[in-house]
């Protein structure tokens, strides 16, 4: 169990439990841990920022320590690590292409999906804290959309979603592995080449080259 997962089970700030976070200038109700994670993720998404450098600076600036820092770290790195997989799930649950979702809202959804599928946070807490974050960064109307999407995400666990979101393994092994392990198709193909498993991921001649 990672430190971030241990931090994920801690009650939300404002629940009467002691915490180490400093709210700073954030309005009451906004979770500084999740807002910090969103700020870093948004910078990575929109400005190609380096997550490790920005996260470390943000934790210092906002006075996040201990379990709060561990939770913020897991939220950032866990979301980035599985972003492609989560995007496939979000696209199904949102019933619209990702390109039609505003970037700030999409990053909120990614963070919420990681809490639901990649961490040991109870679904109601994951949804509620993510909706609060959506209100903070995008307003109340988008928050309703976030709430609806995440409630659909919460209906299945990660393995069940992979079965739905990934291409059939026997028909498109590269596509299946790309979704399951959140890698671009060309990386899956390149790894197969390096490991001498090209035939296993290329059921049809030339198919792997087309994927590149």
C-alpha positions in Angstrom: 0.0 0.0 0.0 1.5 3.4 -1.0 1.7 6.4 1.2 -0.7 8.1 -1.2 -3.3 5.4 -0.7 -3.0 5.7 3.1 -3.5 9.4 2.7 -6.5 8.8 0.5 -8.5 7.2 3.4 -8.0 10.1 5.7 -11.2 12.1 6.3 -11.6 15.3 4.3 -10.5 18.6 5.8 -13.3 20.2 7.7 -14.6 16.9 9.1 -13.4 17.6 12.6 -10.1 15.6 12.1 -6.8 17.3 12.5 -4.9 18.0 9.3 -1.7 19.7 8.2 -2.9 21.6 5.2 -3.1 25.4 5.1 -6.1 26.7 3.2 -4.3 29.9 2.2 -6.4 32.0 -0.2 -8.7 29.1 -1.2 -12.4 29.6 -0.5 -14.0 27.5 2.2 -15.0 24.1 1.0 -12.2 23.8 -1.6 -9.8 20.9 -0.7 -6.3 22.3 -0.9 -4.8 18.8 -1.5 -6.9 18.1 -4.5 -6.7 21.7 -5.8 -2.9 21.4 -5.6 -3.0 18.2 -7.6 -5.3 19.7 -10.2 -3.0 22.8 -10.6 0.0 20.5 -11.3 -2.0 18.2 -13.6 -3.4 21.2 -15.5 0.1 22.7 -15.9 1.4 19.4 -17.3 -1.5 19.1 -19.7 -1.6 22.7 -21.0 2.1 23.8 -20.6 4.1 20.6 -20.7 5.3 21.4 -17.2 7.5 19.0 -15.4 5.3 17.3 -12.8 8.1 16.5 -10.4 9.5 20.0 -10.2 6.1 21.8 -10.0 4.6 19.4 -7.5 7.6 19.8 -5.1 7.4 23.5 -5.3 3.6 23.5 -4.9 3.8 21.3 -1.8 6.3 23.7 -0.2 4.3 26.8 -1.2 1.1 25.5 0.2 2.5 24.0 3.3 1.4 20.4 2.6 3.2 17.8 4.6 2.8 14.2 5.7 -0.4 12.4 4.6 -1.6 15.5 2.7 1.6 15.7 0.7 1.5 11.9 0.1 -2.1 12.1 -1.2 -1.3 15.0 -3.5 1.6 13.1 -4.9 -0.4 10.0 -5.5 -3.2 12.0 -7.2 -0.7 13.6 -9.6 1.5 10.7 -10.5 -1.3 8.1 -10.4 -3.5 10.1 -12.7 -0.6 10.8 -15.1 0.5 7.2 -15.1 -2.9 5.9 -16.1 -4.3 8.9 -18.0 -4.8 7.2 -21.4 -6.7 4.4 -19.7 -8.8 6.8 -17.7 -9.5 8.8 -20.8 -11.0 5.8 -22.5 -13.3 5.2 -19.5 -14.3 8.9 -19.3 -15.2 9.0 -23.0 -17.7 6.2 -22.5 -19.2 7.7 -19.3 -19.4 11.2 -20.7 -21.0 10.0 -23.9 -19.0 12.5 -25.9 -15.5 12.8 -27.4 -12.9 14.1 -25.0 -12.2 17.0 -27.3 -15.7 18.3 -26.5 -14.9 18.5 -22.8 -13.2 21.7 -21.5 -9.7 21.0 -20.5 -10.1 22.1 -16.8 -13.1 19.8 -16.5 -11.3 16.9 -18.2 -8.4 17.2 -15.7 -10.9 17.2 -12.8 -12.5 14.1 -14.3 -9.2 12.4 -14.6 -8.4 13.1 -10.9 -11.8 11.8 -9.9 -11.5 8.7 -12.0 -8.1 7.8 -10.4 -9.6 8.1 -7.0 -12.4 5.7 -8.0 -10.4 3.2 -10.0 -6.9 3.5 -8.7 -7.1 4.3 -5.0 -8.7 3.0 -1.9 -11.0 6.0 -1.5 -14.7 5.3 -0.9 -16.8 6.1 -4.0 -19.0 8.7 -2.3 -16.0 10.5 -0.9 -14.2 10.4 -4.3 -17.2 11.8 -6.1 -18.0 14.5 -3.5 -14.5 15.9 -3.2 -14.1 15.9 -7.0 -17.4 17.8 -7.5 -16.2 20.3 -4.9 -13.0 20.7 -7.0 -15.0 21.1 -10.2 -17.0 24.0 -8.5 -13.7 25.6 -7.5 -12.1 25.5 -10.9 -15.0 25.5 -13.4 -18.2 26.6 -11.6 -21.4 24.9 -10.6 -22.8 24.0 -14.0 -19.8 21.9 -15.1 -19.8 20.4 -11.6 -23.1 18.8 -12.3 -21.6 17.2 -15.4 -18.6 15.9 -13.4 -21.0 14.4 -10.8 -23.0 12.6 -13.5 -19.9 11.2 -15.2 -18.2 10.0 -12.0 -21.3 8.3 -10.8 -21.2 6.2 -14.0 -17.4 5.5 -13.5 -18.2 4.3 -10.0 -20.5 1.6 -11.3 -17.5 -0.7 -12.3 -14.0 -1.4 -11.0 -10.9 -0.9 -13.1 -10.7 -4.5 -14.5 -14.4 -4.3 -15.6 -13.9 -1.0 -17.3 -10.9 -2.3 -19.2 -13.0 -5.1 -20.5 -15.5 -2.5 -21.8 -13.1 0.3 -22.9 -10.2 -1.7 -24.4 -10.4 -3.4 -27.9 -10.9 -7.1 -27.8 -7.7 -8.8 -26.9 -8.0 -11.5 -29.7 -8.9 -9.0 -32.4 -6.5 -6.1 -31.5 -3.9 -7.1 -28.9 -1.9 -3.9 -29.4 -5.0 -1.8 -28.8 -6.0 -3.8 -25.8 -2.6 -3.5 -24.1 -2.4 0.2 -25.0 -5.5 0.9 -23.0 -4.8 -1.5 -20.2 -1.3 -0.2 -19.5 -2.0 3.4 -20.7 0.7 3.5 -23.4 0.5 4.7 -27.0 0.2 1.9 -29.5 3.6 2.6 -31.0 5.2 2.0 -27.6 3.4 -1.3 -27.2 4.6 -2.3 -30.6 8.2 -1.1 -30.0 8.3 -3.0 -26.7 7.1 -6.1 -28.5 9.8 -5.7 -31.1 12.5 -5.3 -28.3 11.3 -8.4 -26.5 10.9 -10.5 -29.6 7.2 -10.7 -29.2 6.2 -9.0 -32.5 4.2 -12.0 -33.8 2.1 -12.1 -30.7 0.9 -8.5 -31.1 0.7 -8.6 -34.9 -2.0 -11.0 -35.9 -2.0 -9.6 -39.4 1.0 -8.7 -41.6 1.9 -5.0 -41.5 -0.7 -4.2 -38.9 1.9 -3.1 -36.4 3.5 -0.8 -38.9 0.2 0.9 -39.5 -0.2 1.4 -35.8 2.9 3.5 -35.8 
